[in-house]
Structure formats: C-alpha cells, structure tokens
Amino acid sequence: MRPLPLMAAGLLAATLLASPSAYAAGETCQGRPATIVGTPGMAALTGTEGADVIVTNGAVTVSALGGDDLVCITGGREYREVSLDAGPGADAVDASVAGGPVDVRLGAGSDSYVGSPSDERVLGGTQYAATAGTLDTERDVITTGAGGDDRVVSGSERTVINTDAVLLTGGGTLTWSGPLGAGGLLDGGAAGGSTLAFETGTGDVLVHARTGTASQGAVYLEWTGFDRFLVGGPHARAPKSFTFVGTERDEALEVRFPRAQTVRQRIAMSGGDDVLRIGFDDKVASAGSTYAGGAGRDHVATWAGKSLEVDLASGRMVTRHSGRTLRAGLRGFETSYLVARDLVVRGTGRADDLRFQACTATVRGRGGADAITQSIYGIPSADRLRCQRRAFHLLGNGGDDFLGGSTGRDLLVGGPGRDVISGNAGRDTCSGEKLKSCEVKRR
C-alpha cells in the first residue's frame, strides 16, 4: 500500500474532524452509544433515514430524518434556541440537559419527549403549510421540564381522535385538538398557572372546570391541573351555546368565537380571584348571555367593537351589532377593562377600578374612591383603538377619585370628596381638589 501524500493525509484528517460521526466515540444518549454527534454552534446537523442515536452537543439546527431515532439535546446556550425536526418514525427526544430553549417538531410516528428546565415549544405530529395546522394521528408522550415558558401543540383536526399523553411538569400552555381518545392524558401539572387552549363543537358546549371536562351531549375532553382556559380561536367554529362553570380556585377564561354575537353564553367564574376576557373580532355574545364573577376579587376585560354600554350596579351590558341591540348580564366583577369606540359605563357605590379604551366615553363612578382612566399600558399596538378624535366625560361623583383624560377635549369632574384630576393633552375642563394639565378649571 502506497502512503498518502502529506497534503492528502492532512485533508483527510480535517474531513474526519469536521464530520459529526467522527465525534461519536465516547458520547452516549440514554446509555446508548451515539452514532451522530454535533459540535457547539453547528448550523446544521443531519441524521440518516435509518435508526440514529444523535447527541446534538450544542448544534443549533438538527434534522433527524426518517427512522426510529433517539436524540439527546445537549449543550446549547441560555439565549440561543435549538431547533429539532425529528422527522417520521417512532422517535425519542431527551432534552433534560439542554442548555437553552428548544423548539421540537416530533413529526409523524408514535414519539416521546422528555423536557428541559428552559423554554420549550413542542409540536406533536407534522406541520403542514396550507393552514399552518398539524397532522398527528399517532400517540405521542410528551413531558415538559420543570422550568421555563413551555408550549405544547397536540392533535390535528378538531374531529380526529387524539390519544396523546401530555404532562406540563412546570406549567405552561397546551393547545389541544380533537376528542380525547383511549390512553390520552391532559395534565397541567401541580404548579398551577397552566393554560389549556382548545376549540369546541357546534352544539351546546359545557366546560366544567370543577370536574375537568368539556362536553357536547357526551364528554369529549378530560383534564387535570389546568386553571386557565382559552376557548375557540380565529378560525374556530362557534358553538350554539357555551356554558362555563368555574371552581373556588383562581382561574382565567378567554373566549374567542368569531361569530360570538350568535352564541348564547352562560359563564359563572365562581370563587377565587378570577379573570374573564370576552369579545373577539369586535363581537361579544348573543342577547340573553350572562357573566358572573362570583366570590373573590374578579376582573373582566371586554372588546366590543363600535358600541358598549355597561351598568355595573344593575349588572346590565348592551352591545350593538348589524343594527341589533343585544342585552346581556354582567355581575360580580370588582375591576374592569372595557374597549369600544363609543363607551358608556356606570359604576357601583363601591370603589371601582374602571379602565378602558375608547374614542368617545362617558364614565360615571357613582360612589366610592374610584379610578377612572384610559389605559393602554401593556396593550400591543395592534390591539389599540385608532380614533380620529377622542373626547371623554368622566364623572367621579362621591368618594376620593382619580380621573385621567385623553388627548382630546375632555370634561373631568370629581364631585364630592378629594379628587385628583389629570387632563393629559387637549383642552380639558376639570373640577377637583388636585388638578394637572387642565386648561379650564370648573368649580
């Protein structure tokens, strides 16, 4: 055998050093010798169509391809995400020692995932681009880690049975599609604060947080460990009616029905300090709907489009859609965030926290030490009202009130009590004990 020329030998050595398989020696994944090993910062680590044992070792983008693969996500940085496409096959992904956030697509096949202490996004099944949905007909077992902001997407079409088993160990968000099948599991973990997002059928839907079930005639979903719920979505079908029964714990419910004005809603948050968000695409609910906060200190946020009138003392809410006046009941909420272009609010005799967005608003605090002000703090720019002009009439009435004006011409009257008035921009008329940015003082 003739010896290789010196340059050729050097090129061969460099090739071996650059090849992921050259690093396999000594690396293991769940006790099995690695067949493919990445390098820190490696832009693309690719498996084979066979059964691989892959150790990512800090590689940034990993594609395992076909076969029943075992993948250990190792290394990485706290602020640099590792992206893994497990591909088709019965794959097992272990991210328990990942050094940073991970984004994992499990692909077709019956897969398993063990999570990390960092942020995680896990997509069960295969994503298809036409509708940005997923195709997932085989059972996946997904367990997220104890830390981080974790998000899991499970299932495909809402009518396809879903047998996935998902445990959010440290809390997070599970977006679930399809009726729960045999062996399926939805567990939000023991930490609290987990969100369950799902769509409904088109009939009479009951979501019972106390029993952890969703039903439409028969139970189609069961869960444990979730106390936050997001029901519906921008492309969801609206049910005929929707009923929610809360528990004595602190809970949050957000309802997103594209045709909400046709849906009779009966929501009882029950005990605990709860948060309710209603109104989607400028639509709230059909006539006769009822919303009750119950015991505890509860908050309601409502997006109503063109017109909203709320009387918190009498529990009356009025919206208008396509020339129709829709009356509903709204009771038992201590704080509120109300959004409509034309807004009318009447408070209670207690201390009310009345925050809102509007183009024109008339808000009366009645009695108590009230806070009445437009608030856009923390609201994304896309969700802020666009108004050609703004004008508020804010009336505190009795109590030591705070009134905050708009950028337009406002009338701000505190009434009896020691009131603080902030006119903001525009030429404002104010009456109160402590005035700021008020051009006209009224006694």
N, C-alpha and C positions, 0 to 999 in steps of 0.2 A: 504494500500500500504506500503510495507516494504521499509525503507530508504536504499539508496545505501551505500555500504561500502565506507569509506573515500577515499581509493585508486582508486576505480572505478569512483567515482564522479570527482576526480582530472583528470583522463584520459579523461573523457567525456568533461570536461571544456577545456582541452588542445586541444582536437579534434575540438571543436567549434571555438576556437581561430585561429586554423590553416586553417580552411575551408574558401575559398573565399566567399561563400554565407553568412558566418557569418558577413562579413563586409558590407553587402548590406544596412543595416539600415542607413538612412541619406544621402547616396550617390545618385546622380541623373545624368542622361545623357540627355541633351536637355529637361530638365524638367520632365523626366520620372524616376520613382524610379528604381534603379539598382537592378537586380536580382543576378548578379555575380560581385564581386569586388576583384581585385588583391591586392597584397601587394608590397611595394617597393623592387626591386631586385628579385622578384619571378621568378624562372626559367621557369615555365610552368603554364599558366592559360588557362583552357579549359572550353568551353561552353557546351551546350547541343544540341540535334538535333531539339529542339523547338525554339521558338522566344525568344531570350535572350536580356536583357539590361545589357551590360557589361561596367564597368568602370575599366580600366587597373590599375590605381593608381601606376604606376612605375613598373609593371610586365614587364619582358624582352621579353618573347615569349608567344604569345597569339594565340589560335586556337578556333575560334567561332563555328566551326562545322556547321551543317545544320540549316535551319530555317531562317526566316526574322529577322535578328539581328540588334540591334542598339549598336554600340560600340563607346565609348569615350576614346581616348588615352590621358591619363593624367599622370602627374608625369614624371619620366624619368630623365636622366642626359644628359648634353650637349655632352659628348663624348661616350655615350653608346646607341646603336641603339635599338629601339623597333621593333620587328618583329611580324606582324599580318597576319594570314591567315583567311580571313572572311568566307571562305567555301561557299557552294552552298546556294542559297536563295537570296531574294531581300534585301540586307544588306545596312545599312547606317553607314558610318565611319566618325567620327568627331575627327580630330587631331589638332584642332585650339589652344589648350592649352598644347600640348605636350612639354615636357621639353628638348627634344633632337631629334636626327634624327629618322626617321621612315621608315620601309620597309613593304609595304602593298600589299598583294595579294587579290584582291577583289573576285575572284572565279566566278563560274557560277551564272547567275541571273542578273537582272537589278539592279545595285548597284549605290550608290552615295558616294562621298568622299569629305570632306572639309579639306583643308590642314593646315599646321603649319608654323611657322616662321623659322623652322630648315630645314636641308636637308631632302628631301623626295624622295623615289622611290616607284612608284605606278604601279602595274601590273594589267591591266584590264583583266578579264577573268581568265582562268585556264591554268597554265603552264603544258605542257606535256614533259616528259623527252626525248622521242625519238629524237626530233630535236631541243629541247630547245626553241620551239615556244609556242604560246598561242592559246587557243580555246576560242573565245569570239564572240558569235552571238547575245547577248542581249545588250540593250543600257545601258551604264554606263555614269554617270555625274560626272566629276572629276574637282575639282577646287583646285589648289595648293595654298600654302600660299605666303605671300609677301616677304619672305626671304629664304636664304639657296640655295643649289645647288639641283634643283628639276629635276627629270627624270620620265617620264610617258611613259609606253608602252601600246598601244591601238590597238586592232584588232587581226586577226589571219592570215589566208591565204590571199595572195595578191588579189585573185579573189572574196573573200567573202565580201559583202557589210558591211560597218562599220557605225553604227549610233551613236557612242559615241559622247558626248559633252565634250571637254577638254578646260579648261582655265588655262593658266600658269600665275597666277597673278603677280608674281615677276620675270618672265622669267624662262628659263630652257631649257630642251630638251624633245621633244615629238617624239617618234618613232611610226609611224603610218603605219598600214597595211590595205589594202582593199580600194575599191572605197567609196567615201563619200555618205552615204545614207540620206534619209529624216530625218530632225531633228538633223543631225550631226553637230559638230562645232569644228573647229581648231582655237584657239585664243592664240597667243603667248604673249598677254598682252601688256601694254603700255610702259613698262620699256625699251624695246629694248634688243637685245642680245640673243633672243630666237632662238633655233635651231629646225628645222623640218627635221626629217630623214624619208625617205620613199623609196620604190622600184618603178620601172617603169614597164610598159608593154613591149612587144617585138616588137612593131611597131615604128612609127615615133612619138617621145615624145617631147612635148613643155612644158617647165616650164617657166611661165611668172610671174616674181616677181612683176611687176607693177600692174597686175590685180589680183595677188594672186591665180593663177590657175595652174593646171597641166592637160594636155590634151593629148589624143591619138585619133585623129579624133574628139572626143567629150570630154568635160571637165569631169574628174573623181575625181578631188580634188580641194577644195577651202579653203583658209585660210586668216587670218589677223594677223598682229603683229609679223610675223617672218622675220628676216633678215639674218639668217644663215641657210644653206641648206646642207644636206648630202644625196646624191642620190646614190642608189644602195647598195651593200653590198657583203660580201664574198660568199654568196650562191644565190645572185640575178641573174635573167635572164637579159641579156644585150638587150637593145633596138636596132632596126635597125638604128635609128639616134636619136640624142639628141640635143635639142636646148634650150639654157637658155638666157633669156632677163632680165637684172638687172634693178635697179632703180637709182635714184640720191642719195640715201642714202648709208651709209657704209654697205657693205654686204660681206658675206663669202660663198663660194661654194666649196664643196668637192665632187668629182665624183669618185665612186668606181664600175667600171664594170669589172667583172672577165675576159671577152673577149673584153677588150677595143680596141684592135687592129682591131676589126671588126666594130666598131661603129663610124659613121661619126658624129663628134661633132662640133657644132657652138655655141660658148659661147661669149656673149657680156656683160661684167660686168657693163657697162655704167658709170654714175657719181659716186662720193663718193670715199672714200679710201677703196678699196676692197681687198679681199684675195681670191685667187683661188688655189686649190690643185687638181692636176691631176696625173694620174698614179697609177695603182693598180696591185699588183701581177706582177710587172715588165713590165706592158703593159700600153700604154698611149692612143693612138687613131688611127683611120684608116687614110690613106692618104687623104689629102684634108680637114682635120679638121682645124678650125680656132678658136683662142683665142684672145680676145681683152680686154684690161684693161679699156680703156676709160678715161674720165676726172678724176682728183684726183690722189692721190699717191697710186698706186696699187702694190700688191705683188703676185708673182706666185711661187708655190712650185711644183716640178715635180720629180716623181720617175720613172725612165725609164729602169731599169734593166741593160743590158750589155752595151748599147751604146746610147749616146745622143750628138747631135751637135746643138748648138743654136747660131744664129746671131741676137742679139737684135736690131742692127741698121737696118737690112733689114727685120726683122720680120720673119725669117726662122727657123724652127725646124725640125730636121731629127732624126728619130729613126730607129732601125732595129729589125725585128722580123722574125724568121724562114727563114733567108736568104733574106728577102724582105726589101727594103728601103722605109720608109714611111715618106713623106714630109707633114708638116703642117705649119700653120701660127701662130705666137706668137708676138703680138704687144701691146705696151702701158703699160708695167709694169716697174715701177721705181726700184723695188728691186726684187731679185730672190733667191730661194734656189733650187739648181739643184742637182740631185742624179743619178749617173750612174757609172758603173765600169770604162768605158772609156769615158771621158768627154772632149768636145771641146766647148769653149764659146768665143764669140766675143762681146764686149760691144759696147756702143754708144760713141758719142763725149761729152756726159754729164757726170756728176758724177754718177757712177754706184756703187751699193752695190751688189757685186757678191759673194754670199756664196754658198758653195757646199759640197758634199761628193763624193769622187771618189777614185779609186785605181791609175789610171793614169789620169792626167788632163793637158790640155793646155788652159790657160785662158788669153785673151788679153783685157786689159781695154780700149784701144784706148785713147781718150782724157778725160779730166775732172779729178777731185780728186776722185779716185776710192778706194774702199775697196774690196780686193780680198783675200779670205781666206777660208779654210775648217772650217766648223762649225758643231760640234756635241752637242753643249750646249743645254740641254733640250730635246735631242732626246733619246727615250728609247733604251736600249741596244739591244733589238731585232730588231730595225729598223736601226742599224748601219751596214755599209758595212764591210764584212770580206775580207781582202785583204792579199795575201801572201807578197806583197810588195807595196809600194806607191812611186810615183815619179811625181812631179808637175813641169810644166814650166809655170810660172806666169809672165806676161809682163804688166807693168802698162802703158807704153807709156807716153803721155803728162799728166801734172797735178801732184798735190801733192798726191801721192798714198800710201796706206798701203797694203803690201803683206805679207801673213802668210803661211809658208811652212808646210810640212807634216813630218812624222817620217822617210821618205826615203831621197834619194839623189835628191835635188830639184835645179832648176835654177830659180832664182828670180831677175828680172831686172826691176827697177823702171822707167828708161827712164828720159826724161826732167822733171824738177820740183824737189821739195824737198820731197824725198820719205823715208818712214820708212819700213824697211825690218826685218822680224823675221823668221829666218830659222827653228826654232824648232829643233827636233832631226835629226840625219842623217848628212851626209857630204854635205853641201849645198854651192852652188856658188851664190854670191849675188852682186848686184850693186845698190847702193843708198846712200843717204846722212846720214842716221842713221841706223846702222846695229846691229843686235842682233842674236847670235847663228849662225853665218855664218863662215864656215871654210875657204872658198876661196873667196877672195874679187876680184871682177872684175870691171875694170874701164869702 
